Amino acid sequence: MLKSKLELLLKISEMEYKLRPARVMIVRDDKPLTLDGQRIELQKGIEIEVPYWLARALTHEGIAEVTESPINIEDIARVHFSVLSARTPAELEPLPQNFYQDVKEFIRGLEDRVRRELNPILLEEKQKALQYLLEIVDKRLLIMLQSLRSPTSMAEISSKLAPEESALLDTLYKTIELWRRHLLPRSN
């Protein structure tokens, strides 16, 4: 049951990411769209805000370009350095908003480019991004596990966790509490 709840929370986090607003610049005229009963004009040169999933679709079709700067390897490296520098839950810093989803998308984009361009530099960048991400996840997981030993530590890091991490920490905490209740004698 806890596993399925965790999976549900992770899916919700992913859906929230896709539904978040994104600004795009229309780069070519196209017929208007209707979204949630609202008409969206696609006229070259205008900037509009649409759900992120639609921004990606418009970009894929060559109709628009996302105006936000996407995450890059330098951003990931900065987070990597910050996370690996943390020794205790108190030293842990919050991740940038949507960090895991942005990095996942960055890596997918690199994979697509590697398939199209067969560029060894892109392959190396993808491998470096994956390595950074793995080390970030492992270090933050270690700190979360350490925090489970102390309610004070858990309270200290809860505001510093990404939604995906909060879902995991909550599931781990409930699982451990259930396990303890089954092992320890009940007092009358």
C-alpha positions as CSV (number, residue, x, y, z in Angstrom):
1,M,0.0,0.0,0.0
2,L,2.8,2.5,0.9
3,K,4.6,1.7,-2.4
4,S,1.5,2.4,-4.4
5,K,1.0,5.7,-2.5
6,L,4.6,6.7,-3.2
7,E,4.1,5.9,-6.9
8,L,0.9,8.0,-6.9
9,L,2.6,10.9,-5.2
10,L,5.5,10.7,-7.8
11,K,3.0,10.7,-10.6
12,I,1.2,13.7,-9.2
13,S,4.5,15.5,-9.0
14,E,5.2,14.7,-12.6
15,M,1.7,15.9,-13.6
16,E,2.1,19.1,-11.7
17,Y,5.4,19.7,-13.6
18,K,3.6,19.2,-16.9
19,L,0.7,21.5,-16.0
20,R,2.9,24.3,-14.6
21,P,2.7,27.6,-16.6
22,A,5.5,28.2,-19.2
23,R,6.1,31.3,-21.3
24,V,6.7,30.8,-25.0
25,M,7.4,33.1,-27.9
26,I,5.4,32.3,-31.0
27,V,7.9,32.1,-33.9
28,R,5.5,31.3,-36.8
29,D,1.8,32.0,-37.4
30,D,-0.6,29.1,-37.0
31,K,-4.3,28.6,-36.5
32,P,-5.6,29.5,-33.0
33,L,-6.0,26.8,-30.3
34,T,-8.8,26.4,-27.8
35,L,-7.7,25.2,-24.4
36,D,-10.1,25.0,-21.4
37,G,-12.6,27.1,-23.4
38,Q,-10.1,29.8,-24.0
39,R,-8.9,30.8,-27.4
40,I,-5.1,31.1,-27.8
41,E,-3.9,33.1,-30.7
42,L,-0.7,31.8,-32.3
43,Q,0.6,34.9,-34.0
44,K,4.3,35.3,-34.7
45,G,6.1,37.7,-32.3
46,I,3.7,37.4,-29.3
47,E,4.7,35.9,-26.0
48,I,2.1,33.8,-24.2
49,E,1.8,31.6,-21.1
50,V,0.5,28.1,-21.6
51,P,0.8,24.8,-19.7
52,Y,4.3,23.3,-20.0
53,W,3.0,20.2,-21.9
54,L,1.6,22.5,-24.5
55,A,4.7,24.6,-24.6
56,R,6.7,21.4,-25.4
57,A,4.2,20.4,-28.1
58,L,4.3,23.9,-29.7
59,T,8.1,23.8,-29.6
60,H,8.2,20.4,-31.2
61,E,6.0,21.6,-34.0
62,G,8.3,24.6,-34.6
63,I,5.5,27.1,-33.7
64,A,7.0,28.4,-30.5
65,E,10.2,28.6,-28.4
66,V,10.2,28.4,-24.6
67,T,11.5,31.7,-23.3
68,E,12.8,30.3,-19.9
69,S,16.4,29.2,-19.9
70,P,16.5,25.4,-19.7
71,I,18.7,23.8,-17.1
72,N,22.3,23.0,-18.3
73,I,25.2,21.0,-17.2
74,E,26.7,23.9,-15.3
75,D,23.5,24.3,-13.3
76,I,23.6,20.6,-12.5
77,A,27.3,20.8,-11.5
78,R,26.5,23.7,-9.1
79,V,23.8,21.8,-7.4
80,H,26.1,18.7,-7.3
81,F,28.8,20.7,-5.6
82,S,26.4,22.2,-3.1
83,V,24.8,18.8,-2.2
84,L,28.1,17.0,-1.9
85,S,29.4,19.8,0.4
86,A,26.5,19.2,2.9
87,R,27.6,17.0,5.8
88,T,24.5,17.2,8.0
89,P,20.8,17.8,7.5
90,A,21.2,21.4,8.7
91,E,23.7,22.0,5.9
92,L,21.4,20.6,3.2
93,E,20.1,23.3,0.8
94,P,16.8,23.2,-1.1
95,L,17.1,22.1,-4.7
96,P,16.0,24.6,-7.4
97,Q,12.3,24.3,-8.2
98,N,11.5,21.3,-10.5
99,F,15.1,20.2,-10.4
100,Y,14.6,16.5,-10.8
101,Q,12.1,16.9,-13.7
102,D,14.3,19.5,-15.4
103,V,17.4,17.3,-15.2
104,K,15.4,14.3,-16.4
105,E,14.2,16.3,-19.4
106,F,17.7,17.7,-20.0
107,I,19.1,14.1,-20.1
108,R,16.3,13.0,-22.4
109,G,17.1,15.9,-24.7
110,L,20.7,14.9,-24.8
111,E,19.8,11.3,-25.6
112,D,17.7,12.5,-28.5
113,R,20.5,14.7,-29.8
114,V,23.1,11.9,-29.4
115,R,20.9,9.6,-31.6
116,R,20.5,12.3,-34.2
117,E,24.0,13.8,-34.3
118,L,26.2,10.9,-33.0
119,N,28.4,13.5,-31.3
120,P,30.8,12.1,-28.6
121,I,30.8,15.4,-26.8
122,L,27.1,15.2,-26.3
123,L,27.4,11.6,-25.1
124,E,30.0,12.6,-22.6
125,E,27.8,15.5,-21.3
126,K,24.9,13.1,-20.9
127,Q,27.0,10.7,-18.9
128,K,28.3,13.5,-16.8
129,A,24.8,14.7,-16.1
130,L,23.7,11.2,-15.2
131,Q,26.7,10.8,-12.9
132,Y,26.0,14.2,-11.2
133,L,22.3,13.3,-10.8
134,L,23.1,9.9,-9.3
135,E,25.5,11.4,-6.8
136,I,23.0,14.1,-5.9
137,V,20.2,11.5,-5.3
138,D,22.5,9.2,-3.3
139,K,23.8,12.0,-1.1
140,R,20.3,13.5,-0.4
141,L,19.0,10.0,0.2
142,L,21.7,9.4,2.8
143,I,20.8,12.7,4.6
144,M,17.1,11.8,4.5
145,L,17.9,8.4,6.0
146,Q,20.0,10.0,8.7
147,S,17.1,12.4,9.5
148,L,14.8,9.4,10.1
149,R,16.6,8.8,13.4
150,S,15.5,12.1,14.9
151,P,12.2,14.0,14.7
152,T,14.2,17.2,15.0
153,S,16.3,16.4,12.0
154,M,13.2,15.5,10.0
155,A,11.6,18.8,10.8
156,E,14.9,20.5,9.9
157,I,15.1,19.1,6.4
158,S,11.4,18.8,5.5
159,S,11.3,22.4,4.0
160,K,14.5,21.7,2.0
161,L,13.2,18.7,0.2
162,A,11.8,18.4,-3.4
163,P,8.3,17.0,-3.6
164,E,9.7,13.7,-4.8
165,E,11.9,13.5,-1.8
166,S,9.2,14.5,0.6
167,A,7.0,11.7,-0.7
168,L,9.8,9.2,-0.2
169,L,10.7,10.5,3.3
170,D,7.1,10.3,4.4
171,T,6.8,6.7,3.0
172,L,10.0,5.6,4.7
173,Y,8.9,7.2,8.0
174,K,5.5,5.4,7.9
175,T,7.1,2.1,6.9
176,I,9.6,2.3,9.8
177,E,6.9,3.2,12.3
178,L,4.8,0.3,11.1
179,W,7.8,-2.0,11.4
180,R,8.6,-0.7,14.9
181,R,5.0,-1.2,16.1
182,H,5.2,-4.8,15.0
183,L,8.5,-5.5,16.7
184,L,8.2,-3.7,20.0
185,P,5.9,-5.0,22.7
186,R,2.7,-3.0,23.2
187,S,2.3,-1.4,26.6
188,N,-1.1,-1.7,28.2
